[in-house]
Amino acid sequence: MDDRVAEFHRLHETGCFVMPNPWDVGSARVLEQLGFPALATTSAGFAWTRGAPDTGVGLEDVLDHLGVVAAAVGVPVNADFEGGYATDPDGVAAHVTRAVTTGVAGLSIEDSTGDADRPLHDLGLAAERVRAAREAIDASGTGVLLTGRSEGFVVGHPDIDETLRRLVAYAEAGADCLYAPRITSLEHAAAIVEAVAPKPVNLLINAPFTTVAEAAAVGVRRVSVGGTLARTAWGGWLAAAREIAEAGTFTRFDALPDVDGLLARGE
């Protein structure tokens, strides 16, 4: 097992850690400098660098991106691997087998379909997809940590009971960590923690609805931010660009960070 994979597993054993989401090498290196013990890619943030919406980048580009980000930092990197870039379990397994060779310490498999009429895979198939990912990781001998994700709150089906049922099934199928993005209730987070215990739970904090300390208090083990740091960067850039386009003024070009200096520290 690679040292970073072992460290990633260790981080999930006790306490609560924050795993922010860079979208390129520069943001990854600066987040590492800030002292975060692990990082995670963001499918949305990366897609935006390619001029595409979330889920708009194909497997080959994503695999290249995972390798580049993992090689750029010394801390563990978790891969946002969307739905495994396949529907059938064999396809998921084949793609996971490739992903674990990129240097990532973990990856996630989600249960959304991309079909608005049927946004979530049937539970049986969804669990088989997680099981296929588990078997592929085990066969690789890498020990990469597997996160099972249920996307009900993302796709417009915010049913906590169904979410709990799915996450328990994914835990039983071999997921090491469980995750339901877009929940915004500590009560729901606590219910997930209880349902899948003793396996760790990831909480997405993409709005100021809670704090790391409050999440830790209900048993959350891992916090991520998804594409929200990337959206924050886009927000600042867009505000400045609009000011120039609409007013011809440049007031936002003040008190800006020394990006060269930040990146030089990581060399």
Secondary structure, DSSP 8 states (H G I E B T S, - for coil): --HHHHHHHHHTTSS-EE----SSHHHHHHHHHTT-S-EE--HHHHHHHTT--TT-S-HHHHHHHHHHHHHH-SS-EEEE-TTTT-SSHHHHHHHHHHHTTTT-SEEEEE-B-S-TTS-B--HHHHHHHHHHHHHHHHHHT---EEEEE--TTTTT---HHHHHHHHHHHHHTT-SEEE-TT---HHHHHHHHHHHTTS-EEEE--STT--HHHHHHTT--EEE-TTHHHHHHHHHHHHHHHHHHHH---TTSSS---HHHHHHHT-
